Amino acid sequence: MENEKTKFQKLRKKTSFLLNDSDTKQGRYIVLFLLFINLFACFHYVVGTYYEEQTVPFWFELTAFIIVILFLGEYILRIWSTEHRFKYIFSVYGIIDLLSIMPAIFLPGFTFLRSFKVLRILRFMRLVNPKVFIFKKLNPYQLQVCRTFLTVLTILFIASGFIFYAEQNCGSGAEQVIHTFADSFTFCVTTLSTVGYGKMYPATPLGNFFTVLMIICGVLFVPWHIGKLLRLIIKSEIGKVMKKCGQCGTSEHCSDAEFCRICGSKL
């Protein structure tokens, strides 16, 4: 009995380790698989916006079902394998995982849950965590560039999805300009970048509300990430002095450097 209990505990610990590891070969395969599923889920959502509800093909519904099963399976495994279950459930990652499954709930009066599919892009937040980031060779500066890019893309993608939903399902009688997800994404890019062509704009109150939220999130989060990026650049430059290598001519070296960082010659 004790041996079975010990095996069960070891299995839980191994599952938890593999779901949060990118150092081992198995862990990297799992992270790559989750990365592929997340990319496919976002692509699947965008393609789905071009289908009307009555014309959705069977293969598309089948792939949507498979995506939900995979997300649900991962969610259950994480709850089962973690030592602090409630901490995970109410953590940022736990809530994001739950929101990724909620669009599968088709209850009367809760059709708006389908728009939550756009929130699946938030699952990429876990994959840029330094502890599980698969591209270990990236330095802190390069990792922050990835985070900044992902933040901007996430804001644009989520805002585009909700604005598209508002324009297609909450009509106010005004002439609609945004007809596809691409129209919505174009509007969000031009708005957040302050270009503002004026050709596309939300015609519903809910669409305008999501536009305001997008602008607020852009003002709050994008400068914050850029500020962290600038601090990393300044910090890396402060530690460098104009110490020229007589062998290869490289001039930027740390103040305590004894050998050239390029050719290895003594400075």
N, C-alpha and C positions, 0 to 999 in steps of 0.2 A: 504493500500500500504506500509506504514511504517512497519506494523507488518510483512508482507511478507519479506521485506528487512532485518528486524532484524532477522527473522528465518533463512534466507539465510546466513547471516553473522555468526550466531551461529553455523550453520551446517559446514561452512568452518573452523571455529576455532576448533570445535570438531574433524573434520577429520584430521586437521593438528596436533592436540594434540595426537590423537590415533596413527598416523603414526610415532610419535617421542617420544613415552612414553613406559616405561616398569614397572612403579610403580603400575598402576591399573591392574585389572584382564583382562579387554578388551585389554589394551595395550600389556600385556604379551602374550595373545593369538595371536595378530597380529604379534608380533616379532617372536614367535615360528613358525607361518605359513610362514613368509618370510624366516626364517632360513631353514625350510623344502624345500621350493621352490628353494632356492639357492643351497642346497645340491643336490636336484634332478636334477636341470639344469646342474650342473657340472658332475654328474653321467651320465646323458643323453648324454652329449657331448662326454664323453669317450667311451661309448657304440657305438655312431654314427661313431667313427673313424674306427670301424671294419667292417662297411658296405660299399660296393661299391655303387656309386650313382645310378646305375641301379637296385640294389637289395634291396633298403630300403623298409621295409614293411610299410603297410598303418598305422598300430597302432603307429609306431614310428614317422611318419610324423604328425599324429594327436596329439600325446603328445608334439611334438615340437611346433605345432601351439598353443596349450593350454598354454605352458610356455610363448610364446611371448605375448599372449593376457593378461596373468597375469602381466607380466613385463610392458606392455604398459598401462594397467589399473592403476598400481601403479604410473607410471611416470606421467600420466595425472592427477591423484588425487593429487599428490604432487605439480604439477604446479598450479592446480586450488585452492588448499587450502592455499598455502603459501602467505604471504603478499608481499614478495619481489621475484617476479617470475623470473626476469632476473638474479638476484643474484643466485637463485637455479639452473637455466638452465646452467649457466657458472661456477658453483661450481664444485668441484672434484666429489661429489656424483652425481650431475646432469649429468655430462659428462659420468660417469660410467653407470648410468641408461640408457642413450641414446645408448651407445655402446652395451649394453645388448640386445637392440631391433634391432640394425642395421643388424645382420645376417639374419633377415627375409626379407631383401631387395634383391630380386633376379633379378637384372638388367643385361643385356648383358654387358660383360666387367667388371662387379663388383663381380665376383664369389669369389674374395679374402675376401669379407666381411663375408663369412661363417666362416673363421678362427677366426673372432672376438668373436665367441662363447666362446672361452677360457678365454676371459676377464671377463666373468660373475663371476668368483671367486673373483673379486675385490669388488663385492657387499657385501662381508663379512666385509669389512672395516667399514661399517656403524654399524654393529652389535657388534663390539668391542669398540664402542664409549661409554665412561663412562655414558653418559646421557641416553642411550637406552640399555645398556648392561643388559641382563636379569638375569645374575647370580650376584646379588648385593652383595652377601656375600664375594666375592673375594676382597682381599686387593690389593693395588696398585702394590705390587710385583707380585702377582699371575696374575693380569690383564696384566702386562708387559710381563710375560712368554707367555701368550696366544697371545699377539701381535707379539712377536718375532717368535713364531712357525708359526703363520699365514703369516708373512712376508716371511719366508723361503719357506713355502708351495706355496704361491702365485707366487714367482719367479720361482720355479721349474715347477709349473703347466702351467703358461703362456709360459715359454720358451719351454716346451715340446710340447705344442700345435702348436706354430709357427714353430718350427723345424720340427715337423711331417708334417705340411702343406708344408713346403719348400721342404722336401725330396720326397713327393708324387706328387707334382704339378709343380716343377721347376727343373726337371731332367736335368743334364748336360752331360749325356752320361757315367758318371762314375758308377761303380758298387755300388748300394745302399745297405747299411747295416741296416739302420733303416726302418723297414717295418710296425711297429705298434706303437700305442701311448705308450704302455708299453716299447718298445725299446727306444723310445725317452725320456721317463721319467727316465729310467735306465741310459741312457747316461748323462742326466742333473744332476742326483744325484752324479754319480761318478766324473763328471767334477767339480761341485760346491764344493764337499767335498775334492777335490784335490787327490782323489784316482786314477782315470784315468787308468782303466784297459786296454784301447786301443782296446777292442773288438768291440766297437760301436763308430761311428764317422759320422758326416754329410759329404755327398759327393757332396753337391751343394754349390755354393757361397752364396746363400741366407741363407742356413742352417748354414754356418760358421759365417755369419753376426749376426744371432740371438744368436749364441753361445757366441760371443764376448759381445753382449748386456747383456746376462744373467750373464756373469762373472763380468762385470762392475757394474750391479745392485747388485749382491751379495756382492761385495767388498764395495759398498757405503752404502747399507741399513742394512745388517746383523750386521756389527760391531757397527753401530749407535744404533740399538735396544739393542744389548748386552751391550753397554756402559751405556744406560739408566737403564738396569736391574742391572748392577753392582753398579751404583750410588744409586739405591733404597736399595740394600743390605747393602752397606756401611753406608748409612744414618740411616738405622734401627739398625745397630750394634753399631754406635757411641753413641746412646742414651741409651745403656745398660751398666750396671756395674755388677761386681761380688758381688751381694748382696744376700746372701743365706738365705732361709727361714728355720727357725728352726723346723717347723712342717713337711713339706714334702720334704725339701732338694733342691727345685728349686733354681738355682743360678743366672739366668739372669733376672734382673729387671731394669726398668727405674730408672734414678738417683733420681727422685722425688717421686718414689713409696713408699707408706706407708703400703700397704697390698700385700700379695702374689698374683700373677696373676693366680695361679693354685688352691690353696686351700682357699684363702681369709684371711689367718691368718695375724696378724700384724707383720711387719718386725722389 
